[in-house]
Amino acid sequence: MKKKLNKLLNKTILNDIFIMEMVFFIGLLIIIYTNFKMNLYFGLYFLGIILIAFSIFLYKFRGNRGEKR
């Protein structure tokens, strides 16, 4: 069971594309949340845009897509 779990983790969580998707998703959630709280947390809106841009940058300039680290 432990061997199967390690194999599953290596295919999903340790995958570079998974990490890029999580950075993109976190940035998207920050933007959606701050649309409702724009006056209080304007800095988080900018952070969400930065995270999404960073995710796209990693995806575009990554040599081998989908490879383990």
mmJSON file of the N, C-alpha and C atoms, coordinates in Angstrom:
{"data_MODEL":{"atom_site":{
"group_PDB":["ATOM","ATOM","ATOM","ATOM","ATOM","ATOM","ATOM","ATOM","ATOM","ATOM","ATOM","ATOM","ATOM","ATOM","ATOM","ATOM","ATOM","ATOM","ATOM","ATOM","ATOM","ATOM","ATOM","ATOM","ATOM","ATOM","ATOM","ATOM","ATOM","ATOM","ATOM","ATOM","ATOM","ATOM","ATOM","ATOM","ATOM","ATOM","ATOM","ATOM","ATOM","ATOM","ATOM","ATOM","ATOM","ATOM","ATOM","ATOM","ATOM","ATOM","ATOM","ATOM","ATOM","ATOM","ATOM","ATOM","ATOM","ATOM","ATOM","ATOM","ATOM","ATOM","ATOM","ATOM","ATOM","ATOM","ATOM","ATOM","ATOM","ATOM","ATOM","ATOM","ATOM","ATOM","ATOM","ATOM","ATOM","ATOM","ATOM","ATOM","ATOM","ATOM","ATOM","ATOM","ATOM","ATOM","ATOM","ATOM","ATOM","ATOM","ATOM","ATOM","ATOM","ATOM","ATOM","ATOM","ATOM","ATOM","ATOM","ATOM","ATOM","ATOM","ATOM","ATOM","ATOM","ATOM","ATOM","ATOM","ATOM","ATOM","ATOM","ATOM","ATOM","ATOM","ATOM","ATOM","ATOM","ATOM","ATOM","ATOM","ATOM","ATOM","ATOM","ATOM","ATOM","ATOM","ATOM","ATOM","ATOM","ATOM","ATOM","ATOM","ATOM","ATOM","ATOM","ATOM","ATOM","ATOM","ATOM","ATOM","ATOM","ATOM","ATOM","ATOM","ATOM","ATOM","ATOM","ATOM","ATOM","ATOM","ATOM","ATOM","ATOM","ATOM","ATOM","ATOM","ATOM","ATOM","ATOM","ATOM","ATOM","ATOM","ATOM","ATOM","ATOM","ATOM","ATOM","ATOM","ATOM","ATOM","ATOM","ATOM","ATOM","ATOM","ATOM","ATOM","ATOM","ATOM","ATOM","ATOM","ATOM","ATOM","ATOM","ATOM","ATOM","ATOM","ATOM","ATOM","ATOM","ATOM","ATOM","ATOM","ATOM","ATOM","ATOM","ATOM","ATOM","ATOM","ATOM","ATOM","ATOM","ATOM","ATOM","ATOM","ATOM","ATOM","ATOM"],
"id":[1,2,3,4,5,6,7,8,9,10,11,12,13,14,15,16,17,18,19,20,21,22,23,24,25,26,27,28,29,30,31,32,33,34,35,36,37,38,39,40,41,42,43,44,45,46,47,48,49,50,51,52,53,54,55,56,57,58,59,60,61,62,63,64,65,66,67,68,69,70,71,72,73,74,75,76,77,78,79,80,81,82,83,84,85,86,87,88,89,90,91,92,93,94,95,96,97,98,99,100,101,102,103,104,105,106,107,108,109,110,111,112,113,114,115,116,117,118,119,120,121,122,123,124,125,126,127,128,129,130,131,132,133,134,135,136,137,138,139,140,141,142,143,144,145,146,147,148,149,150,151,152,153,154,155,156,157,158,159,160,161,162,163,164,165,166,167,168,169,170,171,172,173,174,175,176,177,178,179,180,181,182,183,184,185,186,187,188,189,190,191,192,193,194,195,196,197,198,199,200,201,202,203,204,205,206,207],
"type_symbol":["N","C","C","N","C","C","N","C","C","N","C","C","N","C","C","N","C","C","N","C","C","N","C","C","N","C","C","N","C","C","N","C","C","N","C","C","N","C","C","N","C","C","N","C","C","N","C","C","N","C","C","N","C","C","N","C","C","N","C","C","N","C","C","N","C","C","N","C","C","N","C","C","N","C","C","N","C","C","N","C","C","N","C","C","N","C","C","N","C","C","N","C","C","N","C","C","N","C","C","N","C","C","N","C","C","N","C","C","N","C","C","N","C","C","N","C","C","N","C","C","N","C","C","N","C","C","N","C","C","N","C","C","N","C","C","N","C","C","N","C","C","N","C","C","N","C","C","N","C","C","N","C","C","N","C","C","N","C","C","N","C","C","N","C","C","N","C","C","N","C","C","N","C","C","N","C","C","N","C","C","N","C","C","N","C","C","N","C","C","N","C","C","N","C","C","N","C","C","N","C","C","N","C","C","N","C","C"],
"label_atom_id":["N","CA","C","N","CA","C","N","CA","C","N","CA","C","N","CA","C","N","CA","C","N","CA","C","N","CA","C","N","CA","C","N","CA","C","N","CA","C","N","CA","C","N","CA","C","N","CA","C","N","CA","C","N","CA","C","N","CA","C","N","CA","C","N","CA","C","N","CA","C","N","CA","C","N","CA","C","N","CA","C","N","CA","C","N","CA","C","N","CA","C","N","CA","C","N","CA","C","N","CA","C","N","CA","C","N","CA","C","N","CA","C","N","CA","C","N","CA","C","N","CA","C","N","CA","C","N","CA","C","N","CA","C","N","CA","C","N","CA","C","N","CA","C","N","CA","C","N","CA","C","N","CA","C","N","CA","C","N","CA","C","N","CA","C","N","CA","C","N","CA","C","N","CA","C","N","CA","C","N","CA","C","N","CA","C","N","CA","C","N","CA","C","N","CA","C","N","CA","C","N","CA","C","N","CA","C","N","CA","C","N","CA","C","N","CA","C","N","CA","C","N","CA","C","N","CA","C","N","CA","C","N","CA","C","N","CA","C","N","CA","C"],
"label_alt_id":[null,null,null,null,null,null,null,null,null,null,null,null,null,null,null,null,null,null,null,null,null,null,null,null,null,null,null,null,null,null,null,null,null,null,null,null,null,null,null,null,null,null,null,null,null,null,null,null,null,null,null,null,null,null,null,null,null,null,null,null,null,null,null,null,null,null,null,null,null,null,null,null,null,null,null,null,null,null,null,null,null,null,null,null,null,null,null,null,null,null,null,null,null,null,null,null,null,null,null,null,null,null,null,null,null,null,null,null,null,null,null,null,null,null,null,null,null,null,null,null,null,null,null,null,null,null,null,null,null,null,null,null,null,null,null,null,null,null,null,null,null,null,null,null,null,null,null,null,null,null,null,null,null,null,null,null,null,null,null,null,null,null,null,null,null,null,null,null,null,null,null,null,null,null,null,null,null,null,null,null,null,null,null,null,null,null,null,null,null,null,null,null,null,null,null,null,null,null,null,null,null,null,null,null,null,null,null],
"label_comp_id":["MET","MET","MET","LYS","LYS","LYS","LYS","LYS","LYS","LYS","LYS","LYS","LEU","LEU","LEU","ASN","ASN","ASN","LYS","LYS","LYS","LEU","LEU","LEU","LEU","LEU","LEU","ASN","ASN","ASN","LYS","LYS","LYS","THR","THR","THR","ILE","ILE","ILE","LEU","LEU","LEU","ASN","ASN","ASN","ASP","ASP","ASP","ILE","ILE","ILE","PHE","PHE","PHE","ILE","ILE","ILE","MET","MET","MET","GLU","GLU","GLU","MET","MET","MET","VAL","VAL","VAL","PHE","PHE","PHE","PHE","PHE","PHE","ILE","ILE","ILE","GLY","GLY","GLY","LEU","LEU","LEU","LEU","LEU","LEU","ILE","ILE","ILE","ILE","ILE","ILE","ILE","ILE","ILE","TYR","TYR","TYR","THR","THR","THR","ASN","ASN","ASN","PHE","PHE","PHE","LYS","LYS","LYS","MET","MET","MET","ASN","ASN","ASN","LEU","LEU","LEU","TYR","TYR","TYR","PHE","PHE","PHE","GLY","GLY","GLY","LEU","LEU","LEU","TYR","TYR","TYR","PHE","PHE","PHE","LEU","LEU","LEU","GLY","GLY","GLY","ILE","ILE","ILE","ILE","ILE","ILE","LEU","LEU","LEU","ILE","ILE","ILE","ALA","ALA","ALA","PHE","PHE","PHE","SER","SER","SER","ILE","ILE","ILE","PHE","PHE","PHE","LEU","LEU","LEU","TYR","TYR","TYR","LYS","LYS","LYS","PHE","PHE","PHE","ARG","ARG","ARG","GLY","GLY","GLY","ASN","ASN","ASN","ARG","ARG","ARG","GLY","GLY","GLY","GLU","GLU","GLU","LYS","LYS","LYS","ARG","ARG","ARG"],
"label_asym_id":["A","A","A","A","A","A","A","A","A","A","A","A","A","A","A","A","A","A","A","A","A","A","A","A","A","A","A","A","A","A","A","A","A","A","A","A","A","A","A","A","A","A","A","A","A","A","A","A","A","A","A","A","A","A","A","A","A","A","A","A","A","A","A","A","A","A","A","A","A","A","A","A","A","A","A","A","A","A","A","A","A","A","A","A","A","A","A","A","A","A","A","A","A","A","A","A","A","A","A","A","A","A","A","A","A","A","A","A","A","A","A","A","A","A","A","A","A","A","A","A","A","A","A","A","A","A","A","A","A","A","A","A","A","A","A","A","A","A","A","A","A","A","A","A","A","A","A","A","A","A","A","A","A","A","A","A","A","A","A","A","A","A","A","A","A","A","A","A","A","A","A","A","A","A","A","A","A","A","A","A","A","A","A","A","A","A","A","A","A","A","A","A","A","A","A","A","A","A","A","A","A","A","A","A","A","A","A"],
"label_entity_id":["1","1","1","1","1","1","1","1","1","1","1","1","1","1","1","1","1","1","1","1","1","1","1","1","1","1","1","1","1","1","1","1","1","1","1","1","1","1","1","1","1","1","1","1","1","1","1","1","1","1","1","1","1","1","1","1","1","1","1","1","1","1","1","1","1","1","1","1","1","1","1","1","1","1","1","1","1","1","1","1","1","1","1","1","1","1","1","1","1","1","1","1","1","1","1","1","1","1","1","1","1","1","1","1","1","1","1","1","1","1","1","1","1","1","1","1","1","1","1","1","1","1","1","1","1","1","1","1","1","1","1","1","1","1","1","1","1","1","1","1","1","1","1","1","1","1","1","1","1","1","1","1","1","1","1","1","1","1","1","1","1","1","1","1","1","1","1","1","1","1","1","1","1","1","1","1","1","1","1","1","1","1","1","1","1","1","1","1","1","1","1","1","1","1","1","1","1","1","1","1","1","1","1","1","1","1","1"],
"label_seq_id":[1,1,1,2,2,2,3,3,3,4,4,4,5,5,5,6,6,6,7,7,7,8,8,8,9,9,9,10,10,10,11,11,11,12,12,12,13,13,13,14,14,14,15,15,15,16,16,16,17,17,17,18,18,18,19,19,19,20,20,20,21,21,21,22,22,22,23,23,23,24,24,24,25,25,25,26,26,26,27,27,27,28,28,28,29,29,29,30,30,30,31,31,31,32,32,32,33,33,33,34,34,34,35,35,35,36,36,36,37,37,37,38,38,38,39,39,39,40,40,40,41,41,41,42,42,42,43,43,43,44,44,44,45,45,45,46,46,46,47,47,47,48,48,48,49,49,49,50,50,50,51,51,51,52,52,52,53,53,53,54,54,54,55,55,55,56,56,56,57,57,57,58,58,58,59,59,59,60,60,60,61,61,61,62,62,62,63,63,63,64,64,64,65,65,65,66,66,66,67,67,67,68,68,68,69,69,69],
"pdbx_PDB_ins_code":[null,null,null,null,null,null,null,null,null,null,null,null,null,null,null,null,null,null,null,null,null,null,null,null,null,null,null,null,null,null,null,null,null,null,null,null,null,null,null,null,null,null,null,null,null,null,null,null,null,null,null,null,null,null,null,null,null,null,null,null,null,null,null,null,null,null,null,null,null,null,null,null,null,null,null,null,null,null,null,null,null,null,null,null,null,null,null,null,null,null,null,null,null,null,null,null,null,null,null,null,null,null,null,null,null,null,null,null,null,null,null,null,null,null,null,null,null,null,null,null,null,null,null,null,null,null,null,null,null,null,null,null,null,null,null,null,null,null,null,null,null,null,null,null,null,null,null,null,null,null,null,null,null,null,null,null,null,null,null,null,null,null,null,null,null,null,null,null,null,null,null,null,null,null,null,null,null,null,null,null,null,null,null,null,null,null,null,null,null,null,null,null,null,null,null,null,null,null,null,null,null,null,null,null,null,null,null],
"Cartn_x":[0.827,0.0,0.874,1.944,2.833,3.522,3.873,4.523,3.572,2.304,1.31,1.066,1.039,0.831,2.003,3.222,4.394,4.381,3.955,3.875,2.839,1.7,0.654,1.132,1.819,2.343,3.372,4.209,5.214,4.575,3.445,2.783,2.007,1.492,0.618,1.272,1.506,1.914,3.331,4.225,5.6,5.791,4.712,4.743,4.803,5.651,5.8,4.508,3.755,2.508,1.516,1.49,0.6,0.952,2.231,2.666,2.264,2.443,2.051,0.542,-0.231,-1.681,-2.115,-1.441,-1.795,-1.479,-0.35,-0.024,-1.078,-1.485,-2.51,-3.835,-4.203,-5.468,-5.493,-4.388,-4.323,-4.453,-3.78,-3.911,-5.331,-5.984,-7.369,-8.296,-8.099,-8.927,-8.732,-7.503,-7.249,-7.983,-7.953,-8.645,-10.151,-10.713,-12.158,-12.557,-11.79,-12.105,-11.999,-10.959,-10.765,-11.694,-12.354,-13.377,-14.502,-14.758,-15.809,-15.303,-14.014,-13.422,-12.422,-12.722,-11.766,-11.237,-12.073,-11.633,-10.65,-10.783,-9.93,-8.617,-8.649,-7.483,-7.019,-6.821,-6.419,-5.057,-4.187,-2.874,-2.952,-3.922,-4.083,-4.537,-5.286,-5.702,-4.466,-3.528,-2.282,-1.474,-1.46,-0.752,-1.334,-2.646,-3.281,-2.864,-2.801,-2.364,-0.908,-0.081,1.329,1.457,0.682,0.755,0.313,-0.73,-1.185,-0.14,0.435,1.476,2.696,3.059,4.187,3.907,2.675,2.298,2.392,1.92,1.999,3.456,4.261,5.689,6.356,6.073,6.66,6.225,4.967,4.459,5.113,5.252,5.787,7.272,8.036,9.482,10.035,9.18,9.618,10.009,11.164,11.654,10.84,10.883,10.162,8.894,7.781,6.516,6.028,5.583,5.027,6.042,7.264,8.305,8.376,8.83,9.04,10.23,10.228,11.384,12.497],
"Cartn_y":[-1.194,0.0,1.263,1.246,2.406,2.631,1.555,1.66,2.269,1.853,2.403,3.887,4.242,5.643,6.51,6.016,6.764,6.928,5.891,5.966,7.004,7.026,8.004,9.426,9.625,10.952,11.417,10.51,10.876,11.276,10.666,11.0,12.303,12.647,13.817,15.002,14.901,16.06,16.51,15.604,15.987,16.324,16.43,16.754,18.276,18.774,20.226,20.883,20.223,20.822,20.965,20.015,20.116,21.343,21.592,22.756,24.044,24.101,25.297,25.512,24.424,24.556,25.038,24.593,25.041,26.525,26.995,28.424,29.234,28.761,29.441,29.457,28.317,28.206,29.108,29.174,30.047,31.508,31.889,33.251,33.566,32.598,32.788,32.939,32.129,32.248,33.594,34.078,35.388,36.476,36.405,37.416,37.342,36.138,35.997,36.519,36.165,36.613,38.132,38.701,40.139,40.966,40.344,41.087,41.502,40.689,41.012,41.905,41.941,42.729,43.747,44.343,45.185,46.339,46.978,48.165,47.835,46.67,46.341,45.689,44.856,44.032,44.236,45.453,45.685,45.073,44.985,44.385,42.907,42.183,40.768,40.57,41.529,41.452,41.457,42.331,42.396,41.113,40.559,39.307,38.163,38.115,37.087,37.191,38.405,38.601,38.172,38.487,38.085,36.566,35.867,34.404,33.767,34.303,33.762,34.01,35.196,35.489,34.594,34.34,33.461,32.035,31.583,30.246,30.123,31.126,31.108,31.165,31.969,32.043,30.682,30.009,28.691,27.695,27.774,26.837,27.076,28.332,28.649,28.344,28.608,28.493,27.24,26.293,25.02,24.099,23.478,22.621,21.354,20.485,19.22,19.351,19.407,19.583,18.245,18.251,17.061,16.125,16.555,15.7,15.911,14.872,14.991,15.895,16.497,17.286,16.381],
"Cartn_z":[0.0,0.0,0.0,0.805,0.87,-0.474,-1.145,-2.449,-3.484,-3.44,-4.363,-4.084,-2.798,-2.425,-2.884,-2.705,-3.172,-4.684,-5.396,-6.858,-7.286,-6.596,-6.902,-6.612,-5.493,-5.159,-6.182,-6.638,-7.637,-8.955,-9.3,-10.564,-10.482,-9.302,-9.217,-8.527,-7.247,-6.459,-6.786,-7.085,-7.392,-8.863,-9.598,-11.012,-11.171,-12.062,-12.253,-12.711,-13.571,-14.061,-12.912,-12.0,-10.843,-10.01,-9.812,-9.034,-9.743,-11.069,-11.822,-11.75,-11.825,-11.744,-10.368,-9.321,-7.977,-7.784,-8.305,-8.221,-8.97,-10.159,-10.939,-10.178,-9.592,-8.872,-7.641,-6.908,-5.734,-6.159,-7.238,-7.752,-8.177,-8.815,-9.244,-8.046,-7.013,-5.812,-5.128,-5.095,-4.485,-5.258,-6.585,-7.388,-7.184,-7.169,-6.968,-5.588,-4.567,-3.211,-3.085,-3.671,-3.507,-4.383,-5.345,-6.079,-5.142,-4.117,-3.159,-2.031,-1.812,-0.732,-1.276,-2.407,-3.127,-2.282,-1.516,-0.781,0.329,0.946,2.089,1.693,0.668,0.353,-1.081,-1.501,-2.89,-3.195,-2.215,-2.417,-2.775,-2.219,-2.538,-3.979,-4.52,-5.918,-6.814,-6.508,-7.268,-7.086,-5.872,-5.612,-6.438,-6.567,-7.387,-8.838,-9.36,-10.747,-10.906,-9.929,-9.978,-9.965,-9.125,-9.066,-10.376,-10.987,-12.267,-13.346,-13.367,-14.358,-14.147,-12.894,-12.593,-13.056,-12.869,-13.312,-14.827,-15.545,-17.011,-17.456,-16.779,-17.089,-16.906,-15.796,-15.561,-16.627,-17.036,-18.035,-19.396,-19.773,-21.096,-21.224,-20.179,-20.273,-19.613,-19.332,-18.76,-19.903,-19.825,-20.902,-21.067,-20.08,-20.141,-19.327,-19.997,-19.295,-18.762,-17.523,-16.92,-16.31,-16.179,-15.604,-14.093,-13.396,-11.958,-11.687,-10.488,-10.074,-9.669],
"occupancy":[1.0,1.0,1.0,1.0,1.0,1.0,1.0,1.0,1.0,1.0,1.0,1.0,1.0,1.0,1.0,1.0,1.0,1.0,1.0,1.0,1.0,1.0,1.0,1.0,1.0,1.0,1.0,1.0,1.0,1.0,1.0,1.0,1.0,1.0,1.0,1.0,1.0,1.0,1.0,1.0,1.0,1.0,1.0,1.0,1.0,1.0,1.0,1.0,1.0,1.0,1.0,1.0,1.0,1.0,1.0,1.0,1.0,1.0,1.0,1.0,1.0,1.0,1.0,1.0,1.0,1.0,1.0,1.0,1.0,1.0,1.0,1.0,1.0,1.0,1.0,1.0,1.0,1.0,1.0,1.0,1.0,1.0,1.0,1.0,1.0,1.0,1.0,1.0,1.0,1.0,1.0,1.0,1.0,1.0,1.0,1.0,1.0,1.0,1.0,1.0,1.0,1.0,1.0,1.0,1.0,1.0,1.0,1.0,1.0,1.0,1.0,1.0,1.0,1.0,1.0,1.0,1.0,1.0,1.0,1.0,1.0,1.0,1.0,1.0,1.0,1.0,1.0,1.0,1.0,1.0,1.0,1.0,1.0,1.0,1.0,1.0,1.0,1.0,1.0,1.0,1.0,1.0,1.0,1.0,1.0,1.0,1.0,1.0,1.0,1.0,1.0,1.0,1.0,1.0,1.0,1.0,1.0,1.0,1.0,1.0,1.0,1.0,1.0,1.0,1.0,1.0,1.0,1.0,1.0,1.0,1.0,1.0,1.0,1.0,1.0,1.0,1.0,1.0,1.0,1.0,1.0,1.0,1.0,1.0,1.0,1.0,1.0,1.0,1.0,1.0,1.0,1.0,1.0,1.0,1.0,1.0,1.0,1.0,1.0,1.0,1.0,1.0,1.0,1.0,1.0,1.0,1.0],
"B_iso_or_equiv":[0.0,0.0,0.0,0.0,0.0,0.0,0.0,0.0,0.0,0.0,0.0,0.0,0.0,0.0,0.0,0.0,0.0,0.0,0.0,0.0,0.0,0.0,0.0,0.0,0.0,0.0,0.0,0.0,0.0,0.0,0.0,0.0,0.0,0.0,0.0,0.0,0.0,0.0,0.0,0.0,0.0,0.0,0.0,0.0,0.0,0.0,0.0,0.0,0.0,0.0,0.0,0.0,0.0,0.0,0.0,0.0,0.0,0.0,0.0,0.0,0.0,0.0,0.0,0.0,0.0,0.0,0.0,0.0,0.0,0.0,0.0,0.0,0.0,0.0,0.0,0.0,0.0,0.0,0.0,0.0,0.0,0.0,0.0,0.0,0.0,0.0,0.0,0.0,0.0,0.0,0.0,0.0,0.0,0.0,0.0,0.0,0.0,0.0,0.0,0.0,0.0,0.0,0.0,0.0,0.0,0.0,0.0,0.0,0.0,0.0,0.0,0.0,0.0,0.0,0.0,0.0,0.0,0.0,0.0,0.0,0.0,0.0,0.0,0.0,0.0,0.0,0.0,0.0,0.0,0.0,0.0,0.0,0.0,0.0,0.0,0.0,0.0,0.0,0.0,0.0,0.0,0.0,0.0,0.0,0.0,0.0,0.0,0.0,0.0,0.0,0.0,0.0,0.0,0.0,0.0,0.0,0.0,0.0,0.0,0.0,0.0,0.0,0.0,0.0,0.0,0.0,0.0,0.0,0.0,0.0,0.0,0.0,0.0,0.0,0.0,0.0,0.0,0.0,0.0,0.0,0.0,0.0,0.0,0.0,0.0,0.0,0.0,0.0,0.0,0.0,0.0,0.0,0.0,0.0,0.0,0.0,0.0,0.0,0.0,0.0,0.0,0.0,0.0,0.0,0.0,0.0,0.0],
"pdbx_formal_charge":[null,null,null,null,null,null,null,null,null,null,null,null,null,null,null,null,null,null,null,null,null,null,null,null,null,null,null,null,null,null,null,null,null,null,null,null,null,null,null,null,null,null,null,null,null,null,null,null,null,null,null,null,null,null,null,null,null,null,null,null,null,null,null,null,null,null,null,null,null,null,null,null,null,null,null,null,null,null,null,null,null,null,null,null,null,null,null,null,null,null,null,null,null,null,null,null,null,null,null,null,null,null,null,null,null,null,null,null,null,null,null,null,null,null,null,null,null,null,null,null,null,null,null,null,null,null,null,null,null,null,null,null,null,null,null,null,null,null,null,null,null,null,null,null,null,null,null,null,null,null,null,null,null,null,null,null,null,null,null,null,null,null,null,null,null,null,null,null,null,null,null,null,null,null,null,null,null,null,null,null,null,null,null,null,null,null,null,null,null,null,null,null,null,null,null,null,null,null,null,null,null,null,null,null,null,null,null],
"auth_seq_id":[1,1,1,2,2,2,3,3,3,4,4,4,5,5,5,6,6,6,7,7,7,8,8,8,9,9,9,10,10,10,11,11,11,12,12,12,13,13,13,14,14,14,15,15,15,16,16,16,17,17,17,18,18,18,19,19,19,20,20,20,21,21,21,22,22,22,23,23,23,24,24,24,25,25,25,26,26,26,27,27,27,28,28,28,29,29,29,30,30,30,31,31,31,32,32,32,33,33,33,34,34,34,35,35,35,36,36,36,37,37,37,38,38,38,39,39,39,40,40,40,41,41,41,42,42,42,43,43,43,44,44,44,45,45,45,46,46,46,47,47,47,48,48,48,49,49,49,50,50,50,51,51,51,52,52,52,53,53,53,54,54,54,55,55,55,56,56,56,57,57,57,58,58,58,59,59,59,60,60,60,61,61,61,62,62,62,63,63,63,64,64,64,65,65,65,66,66,66,67,67,67,68,68,68,69,69,69],
"auth_comp_id":["MET","MET","MET","LYS","LYS","LYS","LYS","LYS","LYS","LYS","LYS","LYS","LEU","LEU","LEU","ASN","ASN","ASN","LYS","LYS","LYS","LEU","LEU","LEU","LEU","LEU","LEU","ASN","ASN","ASN","LYS","LYS","LYS","THR","THR","THR","ILE","ILE","ILE","LEU","LEU","LEU","ASN","ASN","ASN","ASP","ASP","ASP","ILE","ILE","ILE","PHE","PHE","PHE","ILE","ILE","ILE","MET","MET","MET","GLU","GLU","GLU","MET","MET","MET","VAL","VAL","VAL","PHE","PHE","PHE","PHE","PHE","PHE","ILE","ILE","ILE","GLY","GLY","GLY","LEU","LEU","LEU","LEU","LEU","LEU","ILE","ILE","ILE","ILE","ILE","ILE","ILE","ILE","ILE","TYR","TYR","TYR","THR","THR","THR","ASN","ASN","ASN","PHE","PHE","PHE","LYS","LYS","LYS","MET","MET","MET","ASN","ASN","ASN","LEU","LEU","LEU","TYR","TYR","TYR","PHE","PHE","PHE","GLY","GLY","GLY","LEU","LEU","LEU","TYR","TYR","TYR","PHE","PHE","PHE","LEU","LEU","LEU","GLY","GLY","GLY","ILE","ILE","ILE","ILE","ILE","ILE","LEU","LEU","LEU","ILE","ILE","ILE","ALA","ALA","ALA","PHE","PHE","PHE","SER","SER","SER","ILE","ILE","ILE","PHE","PHE","PHE","LEU","LEU","LEU","TYR","TYR","TYR","LYS","LYS","LYS","PHE","PHE","PHE","ARG","ARG","ARG","GLY","GLY","GLY","ASN","ASN","ASN","ARG","ARG","ARG","GLY","GLY","GLY","GLU","GLU","GLU","LYS","LYS","LYS","ARG","ARG","ARG"],
"auth_asym_id":["A","A","A","A","A","A","A","A","A","A","A","A","A","A","A","A","A","A","A","A","A","A","A","A","A","A","A","A","A","A","A","A","A","A","A","A","A","A","A","A","A","A","A","A","A","A","A","A","A","A","A","A","A","A","A","A","A","A","A","A","A","A","A","A","A","A","A","A","A","A","A","A","A","A","A","A","A","A","A","A","A","A","A","A","A","A","A","A","A","A","A","A","A","A","A","A","A","A","A","A","A","A","A","A","A","A","A","A","A","A","A","A","A","A","A","A","A","A","A","A","A","A","A","A","A","A","A","A","A","A","A","A","A","A","A","A","A","A","A","A","A","A","A","A","A","A","A","A","A","A","A","A","A","A","A","A","A","A","A","A","A","A","A","A","A","A","A","A","A","A","A","A","A","A","A","A","A","A","A","A","A","A","A","A","A","A","A","A","A","A","A","A","A","A","A","A","A","A","A","A","A","A","A","A","A","A","A"],
"auth_atom_id":["N","CA","C","N","CA","C","N","CA","C","N","CA","C","N","CA","C","N","CA","C","N","CA","C","N","CA","C","N","CA","C","N","CA","C","N","CA","C","N","CA","C","N","CA","C","N","CA","C","N","CA","C","N","CA","C","N","CA","C","N","CA","C","N","CA","C","N","CA","C","N","CA","C","N","CA","C","N","CA","C","N","CA","C","N","CA","C","N","CA","C","N","CA","C","N","CA","C","N","CA","C","N","CA","C","N","CA","C","N","CA","C","N","CA","C","N","CA","C","N","CA","C","N","CA","C","N","CA","C","N","CA","C","N","CA","C","N","CA","C","N","CA","C","N","CA","C","N","CA","C","N","CA","C","N","CA","C","N","CA","C","N","CA","C","N","CA","C","N","CA","C","N","CA","C","N","CA","C","N","CA","C","N","CA","C","N","CA","C","N","CA","C","N","CA","C","N","CA","C","N","CA","C","N","CA","C","N","CA","C","N","CA","C","N","CA","C","N","CA","C","N","CA","C","N","CA","C","N","CA","C","N","CA","C","N","CA","C","N","CA","C"],
"pdbx_PDB_model_num":[1,1,1,1,1,1,1,1,1,1,1,1,1,1,1,1,1,1,1,1,1,1,1,1,1,1,1,1,1,1,1,1,1,1,1,1,1,1,1,1,1,1,1,1,1,1,1,1,1,1,1,1,1,1,1,1,1,1,1,1,1,1,1,1,1,1,1,1,1,1,1,1,1,1,1,1,1,1,1,1,1,1,1,1,1,1,1,1,1,1,1,1,1,1,1,1,1,1,1,1,1,1,1,1,1,1,1,1,1,1,1,1,1,1,1,1,1,1,1,1,1,1,1,1,1,1,1,1,1,1,1,1,1,1,1,1,1,1,1,1,1,1,1,1,1,1,1,1,1,1,1,1,1,1,1,1,1,1,1,1,1,1,1,1,1,1,1,1,1,1,1,1,1,1,1,1,1,1,1,1,1,1,1,1,1,1,1,1,1,1,1,1,1,1,1,1,1,1,1,1,1,1,1,1,1,1,1]
}}}
